[in-house]
Amino acid sequence: MRFLTHFFFRMLLTLAACVFGLQARAALEIQVTGGAASRIPVALIPFQAAPGSPAPELTGIIGQDLLRSGLISLVGTAGSQRPYEPAQIDYGVWRGKGADAIVIGQVIGQPGGRFEVRFRLMDAVRQTQLTGLSFNVGPDQWRAAAHKIADIIYEKLTGIPGVFSTRIAYVQKRGAQFELRVADADGQNWQTVVRSRESIISPAFSPDGQRMAYVSFEDRKPIIYVQSLRDGSRRTLAAFKGSNSAPAWSPDGRRLAVTLTRDAGSQIYLINADGSGVSRLIRSGAIDTEAVWSPDGQWIYFTSDRGGSPQIYRVSPGGGGVKRITFSGGYSVSPDISPDGKYLAYIRRDEGRFRVVLHELATGQERVLTDTAHDESPSFAPNGQLLLYATLVNGRGVLGTVSLDGRTRARLSEPGTDAREPVWGP
């Protein structure tokens, strides 16, 4: 793949689709390789089901969330008793299966077609309750309830906030139509933000999660728009002559870094969130693009070919000296910074394969996280423990997640789809 084509994939590629916008029937493929001893073994016992309730689906969603995290493993429950109250638990049985924790629950019918969902997280060693929750849900709230339960379990066991109730965005193409969609973190329960017969690329959540910046070709040229996720209203952010691409919000949501060609070649500019105050960040004869802010707002990381091949660099939002960050490999693009500012994720080409790489900023140590060959667009989860990315499988784009140790990968798949441009929301 030539440098220019891949370097501008956010602006030029028309690949887009909806692997993370599948309905509940789609199969979530989770691959775990090695490191089982480092995962917390949990017995997730199927919830006792009230008549007409989707309790099995609720339990399944919780299990998929926990498995996808990379920090929790599930102990088999087939052929075992199914307690739903603490007094019913035979702790010896579950300790014998290797469980450190036990999740029990039940779904109770309520008037008006609603249900009460109860769950408890039990310590299998100390035989005590770690946490529990009871709440009412309506017919359209099952997925949200399951994600909330998974978040509570994950945080109680790991001390790290869960991300299962957060959202992702992606672009889907079906036939000749493109759709920018927002979905749950597992790709389900999607909603269309904008639909067009022309390409839509580079979605970016605002820090408060209420707005989406993206690039649309609907006027036959790349223009950056900002759209409200609450009421659907939108406005033009950048429609200068030439190309307007790669929007990236500042941590405070007051400014964006964008790539424009209005004065010269592709260069990075800063622009206020209302479209005013456009200023050029760097002046160079190189291609500078794909800006991303550090969480503290002190740095902007970006891709540039100023050294002869595309690599990741860093500069202050106030300008000044530019520092090169990546040195391994001759082709490094698409940076993203972890929420704690410790890691850089990017795409590196090795022997013709484009893969996700994790770079520790303090030490420069690196780890290749994926084993595919056409990866794109890595994006950190809000808790910094997973990466969302796009790749190709059998010639079609799919989206997946990978843990920071590379040992747990999840992928959604559906025949006839082609997905690109994933980003994880706050």
ChimeraX attribute file (.defattr): number of C-alpha atoms within 10 A of each C-alpha:
attribute: neighborCount
match mode: 1-to-1
recipient: residues
	/A:1	11
	/A:2	6
	/A:3	13
	/A:4	12
	/A:5	12
	/A:6	15
	/A:7	23
	/A:8	18
	/A:9	19
	/A:10	23
	/A:11	23
	/A:12	17
	/A:13	15
	/A:14	19
	/A:15	21
	/A:16	28
	/A:17	28
	/A:18	33
	/A:19	30
	/A:20	33
	/A:21	31
	/A:22	20
	/A:23	13
	/A:24	13
	/A:25	8
	/A:26	16
	/A:27	12
	/A:28	20
	/A:29	13
	/A:30	17
	/A:31	14
	/A:32	17
	/A:33	9
	/A:34	9
	/A:35	12
	/A:36	14
	/A:37	8
	/A:38	11
	/A:39	15
	/A:40	19
	/A:41	21
	/A:42	27
	/A:43	24
	/A:44	24
	/A:45	23
	/A:46	23
	/A:47	24
	/A:48	21
	/A:49	16
	/A:50	16
	/A:51	10
	/A:52	9
	/A:53	18
	/A:54	14
	/A:55	22
	/A:56	12
	/A:57	16
	/A:58	21
	/A:59	22
	/A:60	15
	/A:61	24
	/A:62	21
	/A:63	22
	/A:64	19
	/A:65	23
	/A:66	23
	/A:67	20
	/A:68	25
	/A:69	23
	/A:70	28
	/A:71	19
	/A:72	21
	/A:73	22
	/A:74	20
	/A:75	19
	/A:76	16
	/A:77	14
	/A:78	9
	/A:79	6
	/A:80	10
	/A:81	13
	/A:82	17
	/A:83	18
	/A:84	20
	/A:85	14
	/A:86	18
	/A:87	7
	/A:88	10
	/A:89	18
	/A:90	13
	/A:91	20
	/A:92	13
	/A:93	13
	/A:94	21
	/A:95	16
	/A:96	8
	/A:97	15
	/A:98	17
	/A:99	23
	/A:100	20
	/A:101	27
	/A:102	26
	/A:103	24
	/A:104	23
	/A:105	26
	/A:106	23
	/A:107	24
	/A:108	17
	/A:109	17
	/A:110	13
	/A:111	6
	/A:112	7
	/A:113	11
	/A:114	16
	/A:115	22
	/A:116	15
	/A:117	25
	/A:118	20
	/A:119	19
	/A:120	21
	/A:121	25
	/A:122	23
	/A:123	19
	/A:124	24
	/A:125	14
	/A:126	11
	/A:127	16
	/A:128	12
	/A:129	15
	/A:130	16
	/A:131	14
	/A:132	16
	/A:133	12
	/A:134	14
	/A:135	11
	/A:136	15
	/A:137	18
	/A:138	13
	/A:139	11
	/A:140	10
	/A:141	12
	/A:142	19
	/A:143	20
	/A:144	18
	/A:145	20
	/A:146	22
	/A:147	26
	/A:148	18
	/A:149	27
	/A:150	23
	/A:151	21
	/A:152	19
	/A:153	25
	/A:154	22
	/A:155	13
	/A:156	15
	/A:157	17
	/A:158	13
	/A:159	10
	/A:160	14
	/A:161	16
	/A:162	25
	/A:163	27
	/A:164	26
	/A:165	18
	/A:166	20
	/A:167	23
	/A:168	26
	/A:169	30
	/A:170	31
	/A:171	32
	/A:172	30
	/A:173	25
	/A:174	15
	/A:175	9
	/A:176	9
	/A:177	15
	/A:178	24
	/A:179	24
	/A:180	28
	/A:181	24
	/A:182	29
	/A:183	22
	/A:184	23
	/A:185	23
	/A:186	28
	/A:187	26
	/A:188	22
	/A:189	19
	/A:190	22
	/A:191	15
	/A:192	17
	/A:193	19
	/A:194	17
	/A:195	18
	/A:196	15
	/A:197	14
	/A:198	17
	/A:199	27
	/A:200	33
	/A:201	31
	/A:202	27
	/A:203	29
	/A:204	25
	/A:205	26
	/A:206	25
	/A:207	16
	/A:208	11
	/A:209	16
	/A:210	14
	/A:211	20
	/A:212	25
	/A:213	26
	/A:214	24
	/A:215	27
	/A:216	26
	/A:217	18
	/A:218	14
	/A:219	9
	/A:220	9
	/A:221	18
	/A:222	26
	/A:223	24
	/A:224	28
	/A:225	21
	/A:226	25
	/A:227	22
	/A:228	16
	/A:229	17
	/A:230	10
	/A:231	10
	/A:232	13
	/A:233	11
	/A:234	15
	/A:235	13
	/A:236	14
	/A:237	24
	/A:238	24
	/A:239	18
	/A:240	15
	/A:241	13
	/A:242	16
	/A:243	20
	/A:244	24
	/A:245	30
	/A:246	27
	/A:247	33
	/A:248	25
	/A:249	25
	/A:250	25
	/A:251	17
	/A:252	13
	/A:253	16
	/A:254	13
	/A:255	21
	/A:256	26
	/A:257	28
	/A:258	27
	/A:259	25
	/A:260	28
	/A:261	17
	/A:262	14
	/A:263	11
	/A:264	13
	/A:265	16
	/A:266	23
	/A:267	24
	/A:268	25
	/A:269	23
	/A:270	24
	/A:271	22
	/A:272	17
	/A:273	18
	/A:274	14
	/A:275	17
	/A:276	12
	/A:277	12
	/A:278	15
	/A:279	12
	/A:280	17
	/A:281	20
	/A:282	18
	/A:283	12
	/A:284	13
	/A:285	12
	/A:286	16
	/A:287	20
	/A:288	26
	/A:289	27
	/A:290	27
	/A:291	29
	/A:292	25
	/A:293	25
	/A:294	21
	/A:295	17
	/A:296	12
	/A:297	14
	/A:298	13
	/A:299	18
	/A:300	24
	/A:301	26
	/A:302	24
	/A:303	26
	/A:304	26
	/A:305	21
	/A:306	15
	/A:307	9
	/A:308	10
	/A:309	14
	/A:310	25
	/A:311	27
	/A:312	26
	/A:313	21
	/A:314	20
	/A:315	20
	/A:316	18
	/A:317	18
	/A:318	12
	/A:319	13
	/A:320	10
	/A:321	9
	/A:322	13
	/A:323	12
	/A:324	16
	/A:325	16
	/A:326	22
	/A:327	11
	/A:328	13
	/A:329	13
	/A:330	14
	/A:331	22
	/A:332	26
	/A:333	30
	/A:334	29
	/A:335	24
	/A:336	25
	/A:337	24
	/A:338	22
	/A:339	17
	/A:340	12
	/A:341	16
	/A:342	15
	/A:343	22
	/A:344	25
	/A:345	27
	/A:346	27
	/A:347	26
	/A:348	26
	/A:349	20
	/A:350	14
	/A:351	9
	/A:352	11
	/A:353	15
	/A:354	23
	/A:355	23
	/A:356	33
	/A:357	22
	/A:358	26
	/A:359	20
	/A:360	16
	/A:361	16
	/A:362	9
	/A:363	9
	/A:364	14
	/A:365	10
	/A:366	16
	/A:367	14
	/A:368	17
	/A:369	20
	/A:370	22
	/A:371	12
	/A:372	13
	/A:373	17
	/A:374	20
	/A:375	25
	/A:376	27
	/A:377	25
	/A:378	31
	/A:379	27
	/A:380	26
	/A:381	25
	/A:382	19
	/A:383	14
	/A:384	20
	/A:385	20
	/A:386	25
	/A:387	26
	/A:388	24
	/A:389	26
	/A:390	27
	/A:391	25
	/A:392	17
	/A:393	14
	/A:394	6
	/A:395	9
	/A:396	17
	/A:397	25
	/A:398	26
	/A:399	29
	/A:400	24
	/A:401	26
	/A:402	27
	/A:403	23
	/A:404	22
	/A:405	16
	/A:406	22
	/A:407	16
	/A:408	23
	/A:409	25
	/A:410	21
	/A:411	23
	/A:412	21
	/A:413	23
	/A:414	17
	/A:415	8
	/A:416	13
	/A:417	20
	/A:418	25
	/A:419	26
	/A:420	33
	/A:421	29
	/A:422	31
	/A:423	25
	/A:424	26
	/A:425	25
	/A:426	18
